[in-house]
Amino acid sequence: MTERSGLHYVSRVTRRIFAAMSAASSPIQSFIGKTVVITGASSGIGAEAARQLARRDAVVCLIARREEELRAVQAEIQAEGGEAHIYPTDLADPKSVDACCEKLLAEHERIDVLVNNAGRSIRRPLIESVGRMHDFERTMQINYFAAVRMTLNLLPRFRQQGHGHVVNVSSVAALMSTPRFAAYLASKAALDAFTRSMRIELAEHGIDATTINYPLVKTAMTEPTKVYKYLPQMEVADAAGWILDAIARRPARRTTPLATGFLLATSAVPGPALKLFAEFYKRRLEKAQQKMRTDQAG
Ligand SMILES: NC(=O)c1ccc[n+]([C@@H]2O[C@H](COP(=O)([O-])OP(=O)(O)OC[C@H]3O[C@@H](n4cnc5c(N)ncnc54)[C@H](OP(=O)(O)O)[C@@H]3O)[C@@H](O)[C@H]2O)c1
């Protein structure tokens, strides 16, 4: 079997498994009576998930740094008859995270779901990362430590209630080892491992944990990298839909069939699988760059 046909086979089989799984899944119900805390709710996936959840009757608590943007999302939700509360917070600052959680716990008798969605991405080759430890520290700070701090602060409430659910937003890059994203994907991989531990440790307390590994999504995060326009990108409304679905069904993980295929392959045969992925990624990127050049020339 050639590398190329092997890849197509894995992709076809996983796509079939996923189609069968989603056919068996229940449609999204109303979230009436649920309070959902969402970080990174001032734009992109988080803001859209907040809108969709509020439309289905959830009370949403919106966290991010940019107060004006948070107010705008809150106003949209309120204009549609929904309930939204805002908590302007810098999640990279532990004191600010603790103060935000204190306020949340004081203002909401019940908190059902925490969506750790806020994040930052850094794209830089390792060779150019020499002397830039701060790239690794910053991504860990927001993508991992902030999510862990939010979770630990709300955990006593989940235990007291006898239920709770943490949805952690990650990337397919953490499963597929995308080149030039070492800082970003290591921080998301840490979050994935934390989520798995949480799921097995806290199930007996009625507390669930889900990882969502998104592929490329059309948001402000991907905007600056022009070549992404020429790669397949998920619409933000569909990405937000994955969060609603995760809240409704509480799976351990939600991702794409292709990422699952690579996860299986890299677990079973890491050497050949990483080589295969590097080739796959290179070809995909080259094709996209070619399209971009043609577009720019015409
Ligand atoms: N877009 C993609 O292709 C993609 C793919 C895989 C995974 N993801 C993940 O999806 C999540 C959402 O990203 P997005 O694509 O929707 O991008 P986005 O529109 O840039 O959203 C990022 C959110 O994180 C918040 N944030 C960043 N730093 C923060 C801080 N220090 N304190 C508080 N909030 C902070 C931002 O709000 P403020 O700036 O107002 O603070 C913003 O609301 C991220 O975790 C990202 O890693 C995205």
The ligand as a Gaussian input file, in Angstrom:
#p B3LYP/6-31G(d) Opt

LIG

0 1
 N       -9.808000      29.288000      14.614000
 C       -9.231000      28.098000      14.485000
 O       -8.835000      27.686000      13.377000
 C       -9.071000      27.203000      15.683000
 C       -8.679000      25.872000      15.455000
 C       -8.514000      25.028000      16.544000
 C       -8.754000      25.496000      17.835000
 N       -9.123000      26.797000      18.028000
 C       -9.334000      27.258000      19.396000
 O      -10.615000      27.846000      19.509000
 C      -10.624000      28.780000      20.592000
 C      -11.312000      30.066000      20.147000
 O      -10.549000      30.692000      19.144000
 P      -11.196000      31.497000      17.922000
 O      -10.780000      30.825000      16.697000
 O      -12.640000      31.744000      18.177000
 O      -10.329000      32.850000      17.971000
 P      -10.657000      34.331000      18.489000
 O      -11.828000      34.894000      17.792000
 O       -9.354000      35.026000      18.382000
 O      -11.034000      34.105000      20.012000
 C      -10.108000      34.004000      21.041000
 C      -10.820000      34.400000      22.322000
 O       -9.913000      34.197000      23.408000
 C       -9.949000      35.364000      24.219000
 N       -8.694000      35.561000      24.917000
 C       -7.433000      35.514000      24.398000
 N       -6.534000      35.831000      25.337000
 C       -7.237000      36.083000      26.476000
 C       -6.881000      36.468000      27.781000
 N       -5.600000      36.680000      28.147000
 N       -7.868000      36.645000      28.694000
 C       -9.160000      36.469000      28.350000
 N       -9.558000      36.080000      27.137000
 C       -8.616000      35.889000      26.219000
 C      -10.217000      36.512000      23.231000
 O      -10.817000      37.611000      23.895000
 P      -10.101000      39.007000      24.259000
 O       -9.116000      39.304000      23.188000
 O      -11.257000      39.954000      24.316000
 O       -9.481000      38.784000      25.588000
 C      -11.227000      35.864000      22.300000
 O      -12.525000      35.996000      22.825000
 C       -9.140000      28.956000      20.991000
 O       -8.873000      28.212000      22.149000
 C       -8.380000      28.371000      19.813000
 O       -7.127000      27.868000      20.185000
 C       -9.293000      27.651000      16.971000

